[in-house]
Amino acid sequence: MKPGLRSYFTRPLFTVLFLGFSSGLPLLLVWSTLTAWLHDASIDIRTIGLFAAVRTPYSLKFLWAPLLDSLPVPVLSKRFGRRRGWLLATQALLIAAIALLACARPDINPGLTALAAMLVAFMAASQDIVVDAYRIEVLAPEEQGEGAAMAQLGYRLGMLMAGAGAFYIATPLGWQATYFIMAGMGGVGILTTLLAREPEASKAVSEPQAFAFAAWLRASVIEPFIDFTRHDSWWLILVFVVVYKLSDAFMGGMTNPFFLDIGFSKITIANIVKLCGVVPTFAGIFIGGALTARFGAIRILFIVGFLHALTNLLFVLQAHVGANSALLAASIFAENLSGGISAAAFVAYLSTLCNVHYTGTQYALLSSLAAVGTTWLSTPAGYVVKYLGWEWFFAFAAFLAIPGLGLLYLLEKRLRATSLPAATT
């Protein structure tokens, strides 16, 4: 076994893998899988697009991240430590929220369905805060590249279960039974947490009354944000994080209704889009981890981001020719390979921006800003489909990659300028 491959076979990295699965599982349940359920319930495409807003907690999780980052959860933190205590609490509540969503009837009351989905998103976002902090703390600095790859691998496996797995189950059993089964899959996260070890930095649990409120507010809320502003061009970094994945976000909630509209069956979607598509995704994740370690995250994000935008244009051709399985397979392969590389580089980049003393708060800020593109900025997608049609919709979505690439170019240019030695006279 080569040394590079052997580095992935450690207990902390396998823990990161399974926690990544637990994080990835709920995402599609309130996103593309949910849109397929809504499509089958004959919900209007414009309303389906607006359902992107149920993922708002992913964009706002930085607001309560300081609480989960610094305070213990009663009882559980004493027994398992601060990080694992919060993991167990959020995972148990997430399972309950998914089960509640399983009871929804979108054909009768889409509003209550949206509220249940938003509760799932809130608990999933809360779990993500702790998972991200745990990953950064439990791994050494030199392991962060492999950790980003393993986190993305686990995340994609969770998405595979909530994507292909959900489509396979829904075909004979229906969507409500599918969501109950997905709730049961949340037990993977609980088992992983019980078997994991607490990071050294989080073993000491402070009692809530030991905190003077003003001191806690400064140490846990204000200082992490002040610390982040010490990055050169920090404001440019924040804008970049918001818009980099906007193109994918705009498309993501619409692809399953698109596939169903042009004549693909759920089984075909599961086989090609969800199942076969995972191979290039996983390959891309590991390639992305290696390329990022070799060339740096910014360079990889720029090159692969441009190529990924080009692959999105293949859906324009798909909309023109209809339900052609060979074209769909080629499109998914190209998109997922480039998307996997980009995802690994993006996670690694965000991780390098975090101060180890404020990992939960700072990473939550960055990842929640990234989620803005998948929530409010993508809510008009259904209206764009309604008035432009599928072909022009996908062309427009590919065009949305340009702002992120432009900002990335500026970041790299400023980084090079600040790294140059001062001129001598």
RODO-726431 format. One record per residue (C-alpha): residue number from 1; residue in three letters; x, y, z. Coordinates in nm, 2 decimals, m for minus. Example, Ala and Ser with C-alpha at 12.3 -4.5 7.8 and 13.67 -1.06 7.14 Angstrom:
REM residues 2
    k    r       X       Y       Z
    1  ala    1.23   m0.45    0.78
    2  ser    1.37   m0.11    0.71
This chain:
REM residues 425
    k    r       X       Y       Z
    1  met    0.00    0.00    0.00
    2  lys    0.14    0.34   m0.10
    3  pro    0.22    0.59    0.18
    4  gly   m0.03    0.84    0.03
    5  leu   m0.31    0.59    0.04
    6  arg   m0.21    0.45    0.38
    7  ser   m0.26    0.80    0.53
    8  tyr   m0.64    0.76    0.49
    9  phe   m0.66    0.45    0.70
   10  thr   m0.66    0.60    1.05
   11  arg   m0.93    0.60    1.31
   12  pro   m0.98    0.98    1.32
   13  leu   m1.02    0.99    0.94
   14  phe   m1.27    0.70    0.94
   15  thr   m1.47    0.89    1.21
   16  val   m1.47    1.20    0.98
   17  leu   m1.59    0.97    0.70
   18  phe   m1.90    0.85    0.89
   19  leu   m1.98    1.19    1.04
   20  gly   m1.96    1.32    0.69
   21  phe   m2.22    1.06    0.60
   22  ser   m2.44    1.18    0.88
   23  ser   m2.41    1.54    0.75
   24  gly   m2.47    1.46    0.39
   25  leu   m2.78    1.25    0.45
   26  pro   m3.03    1.53    0.54
   27  leu   m2.92    1.77    0.27
   28  leu   m3.10    1.61   m0.03
   29  leu   m3.40    1.53    0.19
   30  val   m3.47    1.91    0.20
   31  trp   m3.34    1.97   m0.15
   32  ser   m3.35    1.77   m0.47
   33  thr   m3.51    1.46   m0.33
   34  leu   m3.78    1.68   m0.17
   35  thr   m3.84    1.85   m0.51
   36  ala   m3.90    1.50   m0.67
   37  trp   m4.16    1.44   m0.40
   38  leu   m4.32    1.78   m0.47
   39  his   m4.32    1.71   m0.84
   40  asp   m4.50    1.38   m0.79
   41  ala   m4.75    1.57   m0.57
   42  ser   m4.82    1.80   m0.87
   43  ile   m4.68    2.11   m0.70
   44  asp   m4.63    2.40   m0.94
   45  ile   m4.26    2.44   m1.06
   46  arg   m4.25    2.80   m0.93
   47  thr   m4.35    2.68   m0.58
   48  ile   m4.09    2.40   m0.60
   49  gly   m3.83    2.66   m0.67
   50  leu   m3.94    2.86   m0.36
   51  phe   m3.89    2.55   m0.15
   52  ala   m3.52    2.63   m0.17
   53  ala   m3.59    2.88    0.12
   54  val   m3.64    2.59    0.36
   55  arg   m3.27    2.55    0.37
   56  thr   m3.23    2.89    0.52
   57  pro   m3.09    2.75    0.85
   58  tyr   m2.78    2.64    0.65
   59  ser   m2.72    3.01    0.57
   60  leu   m2.79    3.14    0.92
   61  lys   m2.61    2.87    1.14
   62  phe   m2.33    3.11    1.22
   63  leu   m2.58    3.29    1.45
   64  trp   m2.60    3.01    1.69
   65  ala   m2.26    2.85    1.62
   66  pro   m2.10    3.03    1.91
   67  leu   m2.33    2.86    2.15
   68  leu   m2.25    2.51    2.02
   69  asp   m1.88    2.61    1.99
   70  ser   m1.83    2.71    2.35
   71  leu   m2.11    2.60    2.58
   72  pro   m2.17    2.24    2.69
   73  val   m2.50    2.06    2.64
   74  pro   m2.65    1.96    2.97
   75  val   m2.58    1.61    3.09
   76  leu   m2.44    1.48    2.76
   77  ser   m2.13    1.70    2.77
   78  lys   m2.03    1.58    3.11
   79  arg   m2.05    1.22    2.99
   80  phe   m1.91    1.25    2.64
   81  gly   m1.73    1.58    2.62
   82  arg   m1.84    1.91    2.46
   83  arg   m1.81    1.81    2.09
   84  arg   m1.96    1.46    2.12
   85  gly   m2.23    1.58    2.36
   86  trp   m2.35    1.83    2.10
   87  leu   m2.32    1.57    1.83
   88  leu   m2.55    1.32    2.01
   89  ala   m2.80    1.59    2.09
   90  thr   m2.83    1.73    1.74
   91  gln   m2.83    1.38    1.58
   92  ala   m3.11    1.26    1.80
   93  leu   m3.32    1.57    1.72
   94  leu   m3.24    1.54    1.35
   95  ile   m3.38    1.19    1.34
   96  ala   m3.70    1.31    1.50
   97  ala   m3.73    1.60    1.26
   98  ile   m3.69    1.37    0.95
   99  ala   m3.96    1.15    1.09
  100  leu   m4.19    1.45    1.13
  101  leu   m4.13    1.54    0.77
  102  ala   m4.22    1.19    0.67
  103  cys   m4.57    1.26    0.81
  104  ala   m4.62    1.56    0.58
  105  arg   m4.87    1.57    0.30
  106  pro   m4.74    1.82    0.04
  107  asp   m5.04    1.77   m0.19
  108  ile   m5.27    1.88    0.09
  109  asn   m5.07    2.13    0.29
  110  pro   m4.74    2.24    0.12
  111  gly   m4.70    2.51    0.39
  112  leu   m4.67    2.26    0.67
  113  thr   m4.44    2.05    0.46
  114  ala   m4.21    2.35    0.42
  115  leu   m4.21    2.41    0.80
  116  ala   m4.12    2.05    0.87
  117  ala   m3.84    2.06    0.61
  118  met   m3.71    2.38    0.76
  119  leu   m3.69    2.20    1.10
  120  val   m3.49    1.92    0.94
  121  ala   m3.26    2.19    0.79
  122  phe   m3.22    2.36    1.13
  123  met   m3.11    2.04    1.30
  124  ala   m2.89    1.93    1.01
  125  ala   m2.72    2.27    1.01
  126  ser   m2.67    2.25    1.39
  127  gln   m2.51    1.91    1.35
  128  asp   m2.29    2.04    1.07
  129  ile   m2.15    2.31    1.31
  130  val   m2.03    2.05    1.55
  131  val   m1.91    1.80    1.28
  132  asp   m1.70    2.06    1.11
  133  ala   m1.55    2.18    1.44
  134  tyr   m1.48    1.82    1.54
  135  arg   m1.31    1.74    1.21
  136  ile   m1.08    2.04    1.23
  137  glu   m0.99    1.98    1.60
  138  val   m0.94    1.60    1.59
  139  leu   m0.70    1.61    1.29
  140  ala   m0.35    1.75    1.28
  141  pro   m0.27    2.04    1.04
  142  glu   m0.10    1.81    0.80
  143  glu   m0.41    1.58    0.79
  144  gln   m0.65    1.85    0.69
  145  gly   m0.62    1.77    0.32
  146  glu   m0.70    1.41    0.37
  147  gly   m0.97    1.51    0.63
  148  ala   m1.14    1.73    0.37
  149  ala   m1.14    1.44    0.12
  150  met   m1.28    1.20    0.37
  151  ala   m1.54    1.45    0.49
  152  gln   m1.65    1.50    0.13
  153  leu   m1.65    1.13    0.06
  154  gly   m1.88    1.06    0.36
  155  tyr   m2.09    1.36    0.27
  156  arg   m2.14    1.22   m0.08
  157  leu   m2.22    0.87    0.05
  158  gly   m2.49    1.03    0.27
  159  met   m2.62    1.22   m0.03
  160  leu   m2.62    0.89   m0.23
  161  met   m2.83    0.73    0.03
  162  ala   m3.08    1.02    0.03
  163  gly   m3.06    1.04   m0.35
  164  ala   m3.04    0.70   m0.53
  165  gly   m3.14    0.51   m0.21
  166  ala   m3.45    0.73   m0.17
  167  phe   m3.55    0.69   m0.54
  168  tyr   m3.52    0.32   m0.52
  169  ile   m3.73    0.30   m0.21
  170  ala   m3.99    0.55   m0.32
  171  thr   m4.07    0.36   m0.64
  172  pro   m4.24    0.06   m0.46
  173  leu   m4.31    0.22   m0.12
  174  gly   m4.38    0.58   m0.17
  175  trp   m4.22    0.90   m0.04
  176  gln   m4.35    0.88    0.32
  177  ala   m4.21    0.54    0.39
  178  thr   m3.89    0.65    0.23
  179  tyr   m3.85    0.94    0.47
  180  phe   m3.91    0.72    0.77
  181  ile   m3.63    0.49    0.65
  182  met   m3.40    0.79    0.60
  183  ala   m3.48    0.89    0.96
  184  gly   m3.36    0.55    1.07
  185  met   m3.03    0.60    0.88
  186  gly   m2.95    0.88    1.11
  187  gly   m2.84    0.61    1.36
  188  val   m2.51    0.59    1.17
  189  gly   m2.41    0.93    1.31
  190  ile   m2.51    0.84    1.67
  191  leu   m2.31    0.51    1.66
  192  thr   m2.01    0.69    1.51
  193  thr   m2.02    0.95    1.78
  194  leu   m2.04    0.69    2.06
  195  leu   m1.73    0.51    1.92
  196  ala   m1.53    0.83    1.85
  197  arg   m1.29    1.00    2.08
  198  glu   m1.32    1.36    2.20
  199  pro   m1.07    1.60    2.07
  200  glu   m0.81    1.71    2.33
  201  ala   m0.90    2.07    2.29
  202  ser   m1.27    2.00    2.38
  203  lys   m1.23    1.76    2.67
  204  ala   m1.25    2.03    2.94
  205  val   m1.61    2.12    2.98
  206  ser   m1.69    2.45    3.15
  207  glu   m2.02    2.49    3.34
  208  pro   m2.25    2.76    3.20
  209  gln   m2.25    2.95    3.53
  210  ala   m1.88    2.99    3.51
  211  phe   m1.93    3.23    3.23
  212  ala   m1.99    3.60    3.29
  213  phe   m2.22    3.68    3.00
  214  ala   m2.01    3.98    2.87
  215  ala   m1.69    3.77    2.88
  216  trp   m1.86    3.48    2.71
  217  leu   m2.00    3.71    2.44
  218  arg   m1.66    3.86    2.37
  219  ala   m1.47    3.53    2.37
  220  ser   m1.72    3.32    2.18
  221  val   m1.89    3.57    1.94
  222  ile   m1.70    3.89    1.90
  223  glu   m1.34    3.76    1.90
  224  pro   m1.39    3.49    1.64
  225  phe   m1.53    3.74    1.39
  226  ile   m1.26    4.00    1.47
  227  asp   m1.00    3.73    1.43
  228  phe   m1.13    3.65    1.08
  229  thr   m1.11    4.01    0.97
  230  arg   m0.74    3.98    1.01
  231  his   m0.72    3.79    0.69
  232  asp   m0.61    4.00    0.40
  233  ser   m0.91    4.09    0.18
  234  trp   m1.14    3.92    0.42
  235  trp   m1.45    4.09    0.28
  236  leu   m1.36    3.97   m0.07
  237  ile   m1.33    3.62    0.07
  238  leu   m1.68    3.64    0.22
  239  val   m1.83    3.76   m0.11
  240  phe   m1.65    3.48   m0.30
  241  val   m1.78    3.21   m0.06
  242  val   m2.14    3.33   m0.13
  243  val   m2.12    3.33   m0.51
  244  tyr   m1.88    3.06   m0.60
  245  lys   m2.13    2.77   m0.60
  246  leu   m2.43    2.99   m0.72
  247  ser   m2.44    2.81   m1.06
  248  asp   m2.47    2.47   m0.91
  249  ala   m2.72    2.59   m0.65
  250  phe   m2.95    2.74   m0.91
  251  met   m2.95    2.41   m1.10
  252  gly   m2.96    2.17   m0.81
  253  gly   m3.32    2.21   m0.70
  254  met   m3.45    2.19   m1.06
  255  thr   m3.27    1.89   m1.20
  256  asn   m3.50    1.62   m1.06
  257  pro   m3.81    1.79   m1.18
  258  phe   m3.63    1.84   m1.52
  259  phe   m3.54    1.48   m1.55
  260  leu   m3.90    1.37   m1.46
  261  asp   m4.05    1.63   m1.70
  262  ile   m3.85    1.51   m2.00
  263  gly   m3.95    1.15   m1.95
  264  phe   m3.69    0.98   m1.73
  265  ser   m3.83    0.73   m1.47
  266  lys   m3.73    0.74   m1.10
  267  ile   m3.53    0.42   m1.15
  268  thr   m3.34    0.56   m1.44
  269  ile   m3.26    0.88   m1.24
  270  ala   m3.14    0.66   m0.95
  271  asn   m2.93    0.44   m1.17
  272  ile   m2.76    0.71   m1.38
  273  val   m2.77    1.03   m1.19
  274  lys   m2.75    0.91   m0.83
  275  leu   m2.57    0.57   m0.84
  276  cys   m2.34    0.58   m1.14
  277  gly   m2.28    0.95   m1.09
  278  val   m2.12    0.87   m0.75
  279  val   m1.81    0.71   m0.91
  280  pro   m1.68    1.02   m1.08
  281  thr   m1.78    1.22   m0.78
  282  phe   m1.57    1.01   m0.55
  283  ala   m1.28    1.01   m0.80
  284  gly   m1.31    1.38   m0.82
  285  ile   m1.30    1.42   m0.44
  286  phe   m0.97    1.23   m0.41
  287  ile   m0.82    1.39   m0.71
  288  gly   m0.92    1.72   m0.57
  289  gly   m0.75    1.65   m0.24
  290  ala   m0.43    1.55   m0.41
  291  leu   m0.43    1.84   m0.65
  292  thr   m0.50    2.09   m0.37
  293  ala   m0.21    1.95   m0.17
  294  arg    0.01    1.98   m0.47
  295  phe   m0.09    2.31   m0.63
  296  gly   m0.30    2.50   m0.36
  297  ala   m0.68    2.54   m0.33
  298  ile   m0.72    2.87   m0.51
  299  arg   m0.55    2.75   m0.83
  300  ile   m0.76    2.43   m0.84
  301  leu   m1.08    2.62   m0.76
  302  phe   m1.02    2.85   m1.05
  303  ile   m0.93    2.59   m1.32
  304  val   m1.19    2.33   m1.22
  305  gly   m1.46    2.59   m1.15
  306  phe   m1.43    2.71   m1.52
  307  leu   m1.44    2.35   m1.65
  308  his   m1.74    2.27   m1.42
  309  ala   m1.93    2.56   m1.56
  310  leu   m1.88    2.43   m1.91
  311  thr   m2.01    2.08   m1.81
  312  asn   m2.33    2.25   m1.70
  313  leu   m2.40    2.35   m2.06
  314  leu   m2.44    1.98   m2.14
  315  phe   m2.79    2.01   m1.98
  316  val   m2.88    2.25   m2.25
  317  leu   m2.83    1.98   m2.51
  318  gln   m3.01    1.73   m2.28
  319  ala   m3.31    1.96   m2.28
  320  his   m3.30    1.98   m2.66
  321  val   m3.28    1.60   m2.73
  322  gly   m3.50    1.48   m2.44
  323  ala   m3.47    1.15   m2.24
  324  asn   m3.15    1.02   m2.39
  325  ser   m2.98    0.80   m2.14
  326  ala   m2.63    0.80   m2.30
  327  leu   m2.62    1.18   m2.31
  328  leu   m2.74    1.19   m1.95
  329  ala   m2.46    0.95   m1.84
  330  ala   m2.20    1.16   m2.02
  331  ser   m2.33    1.48   m1.87
  332  ile   m2.34    1.34   m1.52
  333  phe   m1.99    1.19   m1.55
  334  ala   m1.84    1.52   m1.66
  335  glu   m2.03    1.74   m1.41
  336  asn   m1.97    1.51   m1.11
  337  leu   m1.60    1.46   m1.18
  338  ser   m1.53    1.83   m1.20
  339  gly   m1.77    1.90   m0.91
  340  gly   m1.60    1.65   m0.68
  341  ile   m1.26    1.81   m0.75
  342  ser   m1.40    2.15   m0.68
  343  ala   m1.58    2.04   m0.36
  344  ala   m1.26    1.90   m0.20
  345  ala   m1.07    2.21   m0.29
  346  phe   m1.34    2.43   m0.15
  347  val   m1.36    2.25    0.18
  348  ala   m0.98    2.26    0.21
  349  tyr   m0.98    2.63    0.14
  350  leu   m1.24    2.71    0.40
  351  ser   m1.06    2.50    0.66
  352  thr   m0.73    2.68    0.61
  353  leu   m0.91    3.01    0.68
  354  cys   m1.02    2.90    1.03
  355  asn   m0.83    2.97    1.35
  356  val   m0.81    2.65    1.55
  357  his   m0.93    2.84    1.86
  358  tyr   m1.26    2.94    1.69
  359  thr   m1.32    2.65    1.45
  360  gly   m1.69    2.60    1.50
  361  thr   m1.78    2.97    1.48
  362  gln   m1.56    3.06    1.19
  363  tyr   m1.62    2.75    0.98
  364  ala   m2.00    2.79    1.04
  365  leu   m1.98    3.15    0.92
  366  leu   m1.80    3.05    0.59
  367  ser   m2.01    2.74    0.52
  368  ser   m2.34    2.92    0.60
  369  leu   m2.24    3.20    0.36
  370  ala   m2.17    2.94    0.10
  371  ala   m2.53    2.81    0.16
  372  val   m2.68    3.15    0.08
  373  gly   m2.64    3.06   m0.29
  374  thr   m2.83    2.74   m0.24
  375  thr   m3.12    2.91   m0.05
  376  trp   m3.24    3.26   m0.11
  377  leu   m3.03    3.33   m0.42
  378  ser   m3.17    3.02   m0.59
  379  thr   m3.54    3.06   m0.50
  380  pro   m3.62    3.23   m0.84
  381  ala   m3.51    2.92   m1.03
  382  gly   m3.86    2.79   m1.08
  383  tyr   m3.97    3.12   m1.22
  384  val   m3.68    3.13   m1.46
  385  val   m3.78    2.78   m1.58
  386  lys   m4.14    2.89   m1.62
  387  tyr   m4.06    3.19   m1.84
  388  leu   m3.74    3.09   m2.02
  389  gly   m3.78    2.71   m2.06
  390  trp   m3.53    2.44   m1.97
  391  glu   m3.27    2.51   m2.24
  392  trp   m3.23    2.88   m2.16
  393  phe   m3.25    2.81   m1.79
  394  phe   m2.94    2.58   m1.79
  395  ala   m2.75    2.84   m2.01
  396  phe   m2.83    3.11   m1.76
  397  ala   m2.72    2.88   m1.47
  398  ala   m2.39    2.82   m1.63
  399  phe   m2.34    3.19   m1.68
  400  leu   m2.38    3.24   m1.30
  401  ala   m2.03    3.08   m1.25
  402  ile   m1.86    3.38   m1.39
  403  pro   m1.88    3.61   m1.08
  404  gly   m1.72    3.35   m0.85
  405  leu   m1.44    3.29   m1.10
  406  gly   m1.38    3.66   m1.13
  407  leu   m1.36    3.71   m0.75
  408  leu   m1.13    3.41   m0.72
  409  tyr   m0.89    3.57   m0.98
  410  leu   m0.89    3.89   m0.77
  411  leu   m0.81    3.68   m0.45
  412  glu   m0.52    3.50   m0.62
  413  lys   m0.39    3.83   m0.75
  414  arg   m0.40    3.99   m0.41
  415  leu   m0.25    3.69   m0.25
  416  arg    0.05    3.70   m0.49
  417  ala    0.09    4.08   m0.43
  418  thr    0.10    4.04   m0.05
  419  ser    0.35    3.74   m0.07
  420  leu    0.60    3.93   m0.28
  421  pro    0.91    4.05   m0.09
  422  ala    0.93    4.42   m0.03
  423  ala    1.13    4.60   m0.30
  424  thr    1.48    4.72   m0.19
  425  thr    1.62    5.06   m0.27
